[in-house]
Structure formats: structure tokens, C-alpha cells
Amino acid sequence: MTAPIDAHVRLDTHPTHPSAVTAVLTGTQVHVAHLSLEAADWTVIADNVLVLVRIDHEEPYWAKDTAQHLSDEGITVEITPRLQKAMDEEWTWANYPMSWCTRSEIREISNEAQKIHDDIRHGQLLIHAHAHDGHTTVAVGTYLSRNGKSVYLHGEDHLRQVADTFDSPAQALLAFEKAHAAEMRPGPAPLTDTERAAIEASSVFDVTTAKSEPSCPEPETVPVYLADVGDHDALLDTFLDAHGEFEKWRTWSDETTHAIHESQTLRIERVHEAPAHETAWTVAAYETPVSDRMWVLTATGATPAPVLQDLLTHLADGDGWDTAIGAPVDEKMVTLATQPLSDAGWKHTVDGRWIRWTSPDGAAGVQFDAFTAQYPSQNLATWTVWAGPDRDRPTWSVTASAHTPSSLLADLSEALAHETGTRQAQPGRGHKARLTTTPTAPFPTATTAQPSRFR
């Protein structure tokens, strides 16, 4: 029986790159694990620290394969829970151009693209020229080994393929110039966003144990609209894990994730790195998978996690997607949507076209725009929920179009009026509630859109 090797490999997710994987090596025989990892295309970034970063976002899959090989060699492998979760995840490329391919075939295609990328990066494939053919990037190059074979490359990132081969560089360049003379440029094409992100992930980062921070005060309980932002990505992951009727779709970059209901009539978009004041979530409902939107709701990046949790819970219940889009927004619908606020004593005011409900402490509000409600087919921002110094300088906001279901808005109002969350206490910051009760004003007789990244 082979004696175990005194080497321990701890695999974890990369601290900044969403799909890359890091390996930290310890033990008296780390060189054995080192050689195995480098042979599997892991990159050394510090003493006994390596990273696996790919342009096809399949790092967890290949890290799992690496872990199995290391274990077979007698090396101890530790996989962190968050990486294990990524390894177990099955995701689908959104709008993959070769829709007939199985998931295994897609992985094979992207692995070939990865090899081309690595050959270029390591100087084994010299790119003579590139061009844009109207759809994607094409290039011509020659391998410095492999008997000097020249190749015509088509596509970018995980879709790049060898489309043709030539016996010599001269033959390849003549053919390339004939096809792309007008667009032909010398040398390789500029790096794509994916390639740039991969290079950044391969740079050295601090792997030392963080110094212990001073103990933080206990979180304080606050109204839900003042709660901390929390981890939006973890919130989405938990939602998808609990609701199999929603399928996760990844776009061409790591910036955005879509969660689409099995009916194809409800779609959730999450923009991962959106600034606090910009749209980070978009929810859109459709009458049929190919029809125009019935309604749309957006939330900014600083929206408290408990507010989003309530929203996702309502969507999972499947209540009210097929709202009657032909019906006008009337007093009954507005009253139903805001009754929890009125019952909780939120101040009710009317200012021309705007009807507002403001929390007793003045730190949050809900606004209804009676003017945009008259044009529901345009999906303008008829409802605005905000919290912060004032509605013109909100810390976070949620907008909703006219036909957003009253039941969803009522649930949101109920949460704002009665639910609490936690906020990390900070020195000098306190929440002072001013309890008031204001009679509800009657609904008047007279009766800004936010863009989305997907339609």
C-alpha cells in the first residue's frame, strides 16, 4: 500500500473572481501537489498558492476533477462548502448559439477554446492578424510547434474554434487577407472583458491570515427599510435552491444572472456589481413567453435584503402574475396596495399628480404617480418606494409599473409598515422614531421610467 503524501491542498473560491478557484498548499511534500496542479494548468501566484482561472467559467468542474486526481495520488484535499456548492451546481448558458449541444458537448467545445486561449497566452500560438467579420472576431496564426501548422480562428472566449488549417503562414495570411482585407488588422485582437478578468484573477492577492478585527457591537433591530443591504447574491442562490421551477441562466459575462420561471412568463435579472444607487434587480412578467411585458419592477443595489426576500417569496408563490392589463388603475387598486401603510399611521399627502405615504420617522416613503398610471402600456415607473434622507436622495429605491399586481405591492407595504431587520450598529448612529398618527386623506378624483437590461 502506498504511503500517504504529506501534502494538504485547500481548495476555495477566488476572493474577487466569481468562478475562479484557489489552492493553498501546506505540508512537507507540497512540491508533489505543486507539480500535479501545474500539470492541470493551475497558475502559481504566490508561495504555495495557485489559482485556476478559465475563460469558460468552468473552474469548479475542473477543480473537482483535479481534487479527485490529487486524492488518488494520496494527497489530502479540503474543499470549502462554498466551492462544493459551486461544484454541485448545474447551470445553463443563456442563448447558447449551438443549442443542439448537450451540456457535456458544450463543455468539450469550451475546453477546446480554452486550449487555444492558453496556447496564445503562453506564446505557443502566434497570431499574425485579426479582423471582425460583422458578427465576431476572426484571426489567423501559426503554432510554433506542431510542425508549424497555421490556423484560421473564429469566435471569442469559450466559443473560439479552429475553422480551417493551412500548410504555411503565407498561405494562411493570403487566404485571410482575401476574406477580410477591409477589416484586417495586424497582431492579436484586443483582450475581451472575460480575458481581462482572467488575467486579473491570476495576479497576486493577499493570502495571509487577516488580523483580528476589534469586536463589533451587536447588530441593532430596525424597521425593515433601514436594514443592512446583506448579500444579494447569496439571497438569489438560496431562492434558486429552494425553487426548482426557476432556472438559472448565465449570460456571456459574469456581470448578470437571469432566473426564469418554467412558464417563461416571469423573469428575474440580477446585475451583480451594480452600484448602490443603480438598478441591480429587474423583475418582468409577460402574458406569454413571446409577448410584451405586462409589468416590470426594479430595485437598486442598496435595497435591504429582507425587502428583497419578501419580494422573492411573493414571486415564488406565483400570485398575481396574470394581472388584468386592460383594466385602468383605480382607487380600489391603490387602496389595496397601500392599506397596510395607512393602518400603520404613515403620513398620507397629495401633491398634484403624486400621492405619497411617509413613514412616522420620515426615513421611508411610497409614492404613486397618477399621471404615469394613465399610460400603463408604456411600463413607466408608476410606484416608487424609497428610504434615505429624502425621496430625491434615496439610499435605495424600488420602482414598479402601473400593472404590477396589487397583491405584490400590498405585501411590500405590509413589510415596510410592520417588519424589522438588523443593521450593524455604528458609533454615533442611532434610530430615533417619531411616533405620530395622521388621518388618511381621501383618494383624489382627478386623476420616470427606469431602463432594464433585458426585454
C-alpha positions in Angstrom: 0.0 0.0 0.0 1.4 3.4 -1.0 2.2 5.7 2.0 0.2 8.9 2.1 1.9 12.0 0.9 2.4 14.8 3.5 0.7 17.5 1.5 -2.6 19.2 2.1 -4.5 21.2 -0.6 -7.3 23.5 0.4 -9.5 24.5 -2.5 -11.7 27.6 -2.2 -13.5 30.1 -4.4 -11.4 33.1 -5.5 -11.9 36.2 -3.4 -12.7 38.5 -6.4 -13.3 36.4 -9.5 -16.8 34.8 -9.4 -15.8 31.4 -10.9 -12.1 31.0 -10.3 -10.7 28.6 -7.7 -7.7 28.9 -5.5 -5.4 26.2 -4.0 -3.4 26.8 -0.8 -0.7 24.1 -0.2 0.8 23.0 3.1 2.9 20.1 4.3 6.5 18.8 3.9 5.8 17.4 0.5 3.9 20.3 -1.1 6.1 20.0 -4.2 4.3 16.9 -5.2 0.9 18.6 -5.1 2.5 21.6 -6.8 3.6 19.6 -9.8 0.2 18.0 -10.1 -1.6 21.3 -10.1 0.7 23.0 -12.6 0.3 20.0 -14.9 -3.5 20.6 -14.7 -3.0 24.2 -15.9 -3.2 25.9 -12.4 -1.2 29.1 -12.2 1.3 29.9 -9.4 0.6 33.3 -7.9 2.5 33.1 -4.6 4.4 30.7 -2.5 2.3 27.5 -2.3 -0.7 29.3 -3.7 -2.1 28.6 -7.1 -5.2 29.6 -9.0 -7.4 28.0 -11.7 -9.0 30.6 -13.9 -10.6 29.9 -17.2 -12.4 31.8 -19.9 -15.3 29.3 -20.0 -16.3 29.8 -16.3 -16.0 26.0 -15.7 -13.4 26.2 -13.0 -15.5 24.4 -10.3 -15.9 21.4 -12.7 -12.2 21.2 -13.4 -11.3 21.8 -9.8 -13.4 18.9 -8.8 -11.6 16.8 -11.4 -8.2 18.0 -10.0 -9.3 17.2 -6.5 -10.1 13.6 -7.5 -6.7 13.1 -9.1 -4.9 14.6 -6.1 -6.8 12.3 -3.7 -6.0 9.3 -5.9 -2.3 10.2 -5.5 -2.6 10.2 -1.7 -2.8 13.9 -1.2 -5.2 15.3 1.3 -7.7 17.7 -0.3 -10.1 20.0 1.5 -12.9 21.7 -0.4 -14.7 24.6 1.3 -18.5 24.4 1.5 -19.0 27.4 -0.9 -16.8 25.8 -3.5 -18.5 22.5 -3.0 -21.8 24.2 -3.7 -20.4 25.7 -6.9 -19.1 22.2 -7.9 -22.6 20.7 -7.4 -24.4 23.5 -9.3 -25.8 22.7 -12.8 -26.2 25.9 -14.8 -27.1 26.6 -18.4 -25.6 29.1 -20.9 -28.3 31.6 -21.9 -28.9 31.8 -25.7 -26.0 29.4 -26.4 -25.6 29.5 -30.3 -25.2 25.8 -30.7 -28.5 24.9 -28.9 -28.4 21.3 -30.1 -25.3 20.5 -28.0 -25.7 18.7 -24.7 -24.1 20.1 -21.6 -21.2 17.7 -21.9 -20.7 18.7 -25.5 -20.8 22.4 -24.6 -18.1 21.7 -22.0 -15.9 19.9 -24.6 -16.3 22.8 -27.1 -15.3 25.4 -24.4 -12.4 23.3 -23.3 -11.0 23.3 -26.8 -11.4 27.1 -26.8 -9.6 27.2 -23.5 -6.7 25.3 -25.0 -6.5 27.8 -27.9 -6.5 30.7 -25.4 -3.8 29.1 -23.3 -1.6 28.4 -26.4 -1.9 32.1 -27.3 -1.2 33.2 -23.7 1.9 31.0 -23.4 3.3 32.1 -26.8 2.8 28.7 -28.4 0.3 30.1 -31.0 1.5 33.3 -32.7 -1.4 35.5 -34.0 -0.5 37.3 -37.2 -3.7 39.3 -37.8 -7.3 39.6 -36.7 -10.5 41.1 -38.0 -14.2 41.5 -37.3 -16.4 39.6 -39.7 -19.6 41.5 -38.7 -20.6 39.0 -36.1 -17.5 38.1 -34.1 -13.7 38.2 -34.1 -11.6 36.1 -36.5 -7.9 35.7 -36.6 -5.0 33.8 -38.3 -2.0 32.4 -36.6 0.7 29.8 -36.6 1.8 27.3 -34.0 5.4 27.5 -33.1 5.4 23.7 -32.5 3.1 21.1 -34.2 5.2 21.3 -37.3 4.3 25.0 -37.8 0.6 24.4 -38.6 -1.2 27.6 -39.4 -4.9 28.1 -38.3 -7.9 30.3 -39.0 -9.7 31.1 -35.8 -13.4 32.0 -35.5 -15.1 33.4 -32.4 -14.2 34.8 -29.0 -13.7 33.4 -25.5 -15.4 30.0 -24.9 -16.7 30.0 -28.5 -13.4 30.3 -30.3 -12.7 27.4 -32.7 -10.2 26.4 -35.4 -12.3 26.9 -38.5 -9.5 26.0 -41.0 -5.9 24.9 -41.2 -3.1 25.8 -43.7 0.3 24.3 -44.6 2.2 27.6 -44.2 1.8 31.1 -42.7 2.0 32.7 -46.1 -0.9 30.5 -47.4 -2.9 31.3 -44.3 -2.3 35.1 -44.5 -3.2 35.2 -48.2 -6.5 33.5 -47.5 -7.2 35.7 -44.5 -6.5 38.9 -46.4 -8.7 37.8 -49.3 -11.6 37.3 -47.0 -11.1 40.2 -44.6 -8.9 42.8 -46.4 -11.0 45.8 -45.3 -11.1 44.9 -41.7 -7.8 43.1 -41.3 -5.5 44.4 -38.5 -2.0 43.2 -37.5 -1.4 41.1 -34.4 -3.9 39.7 -31.9 -7.3 41.3 -31.2 -7.7 43.4 -28.0 -8.5 41.4 -24.9 -12.1 40.7 -24.2 -13.7 41.5 -20.8 -13.5 37.8 -20.0 -9.8 37.6 -20.8 -9.0 40.7 -18.8 -10.9 39.3 -15.8 -9.0 36.1 -16.1 -5.6 37.9 -16.1 -6.6 40.0 -13.1 -7.7 36.8 -11.2 -4.2 35.4 -11.9 -2.5 38.3 -10.2 -1.2 38.0 -6.6 -3.6 38.7 -3.8 -3.2 38.8 -0.1 -3.4 35.2 1.2 -2.1 35.9 4.8 -4.4 35.4 7.7 -6.3 38.6 8.3 -5.5 40.4 11.5 -8.2 40.0 14.1 -10.6 43.0 13.9 -11.9 44.7 17.0 -15.1 43.1 18.2 -18.1 44.7 16.5 -21.1 45.8 18.5 -24.2 43.6 18.3 -26.5 44.4 15.4 -29.5 46.6 16.2 -33.1 45.9 15.3 -34.5 48.5 13.0 -37.5 48.9 10.6 -37.0 46.7 7.6 -36.4 49.7 5.3 -33.3 50.7 7.4 -31.9 47.2 7.5 -28.4 46.4 6.1 -28.1 45.5 2.4 -26.9 42.0 3.1 -25.7 39.6 0.5 -27.9 39.8 -2.6 -26.1 37.1 -4.5 -26.5 34.6 -1.6 -30.1 35.6 -1.5 -30.6 34.7 -5.1 -28.7 31.5 -4.7 -30.9 30.5 -1.7 -34.0 31.3 -3.7 -33.0 29.2 -6.7 -32.0 26.3 -4.5 -35.4 26.3 -2.8 -37.5 26.8 -6.0 -36.7 24.4 -8.8 -39.4 25.9 -11.0 -36.9 28.8 -11.6 -33.9 28.0 -13.8 -30.6 29.9 -13.6 -29.3 31.3 -16.8 -25.8 32.8 -17.1 -25.1 35.4 -19.7 -21.9 35.8 -21.7 -20.3 37.6 -18.9 -20.3 37.2 -15.1 -22.0 40.5 -14.6 -25.6 39.3 -14.8 -27.6 36.2 -13.9 -31.2 35.5 -15.0 -33.7 33.4 -13.2 -36.5 32.3 -15.4 -39.7 30.6 -14.4 -40.5 27.3 -16.1 -43.6 29.0 -17.7 -41.2 31.5 -19.4 -43.6 34.3 -18.3 -41.7 35.6 -15.2 -38.1 36.6 -15.4 -35.7 37.9 -12.8 -32.5 39.7 -13.7 -29.7 40.2 -11.1 -26.8 42.6 -12.0 -24.1 41.5 -9.6 -21.8 44.6 -9.5 -24.4 47.3 -9.8 -23.6 50.5 -7.8 -25.8 51.1 -4.7 -28.0 53.7 -6.5 -28.4 51.9 -9.8 -30.7 49.1 -10.8 -29.5 45.7 -9.6 -32.7 43.7 -9.9 -35.3 43.7 -12.6 -38.5 41.6 -12.4 -40.7 41.4 -15.5 -43.9 39.5 -16.2 -45.3 38.5 -19.6 -48.7 37.2 -20.7 -47.0 34.7 -22.9 -43.3 33.8 -23.4 -43.2 35.9 -26.6 -45.5 38.8 -25.7 -44.6 42.3 -24.4 -44.3 42.9 -20.7 -47.4 43.1 -18.5 -45.4 44.8 -15.7 -41.9 45.5 -14.5 -40.3 46.1 -11.1 -36.8 47.3 -10.3 -34.7 47.5 -7.2 -31.4 49.3 -6.7 -28.2 47.8 -5.3 -28.6 49.1 -1.8 -32.1 47.6 -1.2 -32.2 45.8 2.1 -32.0 42.0 1.9 -35.2 41.5 3.9 -37.2 43.6 1.4 -35.9 41.6 -1.5 -36.6 38.4 0.5 -40.2 39.3 0.8 -40.4 40.2 -2.9 -38.9 36.8 -3.9 -41.2 34.9 -1.6 -44.2 36.6 -3.2 -42.9 35.7 -6.7 -42.4 32.1 -5.6 -46.0 31.9 -4.5 -47.0 32.6 -8.1 -49.8 35.0 -7.1 -51.0 37.7 -9.5 -48.6 37.4 -12.5 -51.6 37.4 -14.9 -52.8 40.8 -13.7 -55.6 42.3 -15.9 -53.5 44.6 -18.1 -56.6 46.1 -19.8 -58.1 47.5 -16.6 -57.3 51.1 -15.5 -55.5 51.7 -12.2 -58.3 52.9 -9.9 -58.8 54.0 -6.3 -59.6 50.4 -5.2 -56.3 49.1 -6.5 -54.3 51.9 -4.9 -56.1 51.5 -1.6 -55.5 47.7 -1.6 -51.8 48.2 -2.3 -51.3 50.8 0.4 -53.8 49.8 3.1 -51.0 48.4 5.5 -49.3 51.8 5.4 -52.5 53.7 6.2 -53.3 51.2 9.0 -49.7 51.8 10.5 -50.2 55.6 10.6 -47.9 56.5 7.6 -48.5 60.2 6.7 -50.7 60.5 3.6 -50.3 63.6 1.4 -51.4 64.6 -2.1 -49.2 66.9 -4.2 -50.6 67.4 -7.7 -50.1 64.2 -9.7 -48.2 62.5 -6.8 -49.8 60.7 -3.8 -47.4 59.8 -1.0 -47.2 57.8 2.2 -44.3 58.6 4.5 -43.2 56.6 7.5 -43.6 58.0 11.0 -39.9 58.6 11.3 -39.6 60.2 7.9 -37.0 57.7 6.8 -39.0 55.9 4.1 -41.9 56.6 1.7 -44.1 55.2 -1.1 -45.1 57.4 -4.0 -47.9 56.8 -6.6 -47.8 58.8 -9.8 -51.3 59.3 -11.1 -50.1 60.7 -14.4 -48.0 57.8 -15.5 -50.8 55.5 -14.3 -52.8 56.8 -17.3 -50.2 55.2 -19.6 -49.9 51.7 -18.3 -48.9 50.1 -21.6 -45.6 52.0 -21.5 -44.5 50.4 -18.3 -43.4 53.7 -16.7 -42.4 53.9 -13.1 -45.8 54.5 -11.5 -44.9 53.4 -8.0 -41.7 54.4 -6.2 -40.6 53.0 -2.8 -37.6 54.7 -1.2 -35.7 55.0 2.1 -33.0 57.5 3.0 -32.5 61.2 3.7 -35.4 62.1 1.4 -37.1 60.8 -1.8 -34.7 62.9 -4.0 -31.6 61.4 -2.4 -32.7 57.9 -1.5 -30.3 55.3 -0.1 -32.3 52.7 -2.0 -35.4 52.6 -4.1 -37.8 50.2 -5.8 -39.9 51.2 -8.8 -42.9 49.4 -10.3 -45.1 49.9 -13.3 -48.8 50.5 -13.3 -49.9 46.9 -13.7 -47.7 45.5 -11.0 -50.0 43.2 -9.0 -51.7 45.0 -6.1 -51.1 41.8 -4.0 -47.4 42.2 -4.5 -47.4 45.9 -3.6 -49.6 45.1 -0.6 -47.1 42.6 0.6 -44.3 45.1 0.2 -46.4 47.7 2.1 -47.0 45.2 4.9 -43.3 44.6 5.2 -42.4 48.3 5.2 -45.1 49.0 7.8 -44.5 46.1 10.3 -41.4 44.1 9.6 -38.0 44.6 11.1 -34.4 43.8 10.1 -31.0 44.2 11.6 -28.4 46.8 11.0 -24.8 46.8 12.1 -24.5 49.4 14.9 -22.0 52.2 14.3 -20.8 54.7 16.8 -22.8 57.9 16.8 -25.6 56.4 14.7 -28.9 55.8 16.2 -32.5 55.4 15.0 -35.0 57.8 16.7 -38.6 57.0 15.9 -41.2 59.8 16.0 -44.5 58.1 16.6 -47.4 60.0 15.0 -50.8 59.2 13.8 -52.2 61.1 10.8 -55.7 60.6 9.4 -55.8 59.1 5.9 -56.6 61.6 3.2 -59.2 60.7 0.6 -58.1 59.5 -2.9 -58.3 62.4 -5.3 -60.9 62.3 -8.1 -58.6 63.8 -10.7 -56.7 61.6 -11.9 -39.9 58.3 -14.8 -39.3 55.3 -16.3 -36.3 53.1 -15.3 -34.5 51.2 -18.1 -33.9 47.4 -17.9 -31.0 45.4 -19.3 -33.3 42.7 -20.7 -36.7 42.7 -22.5 
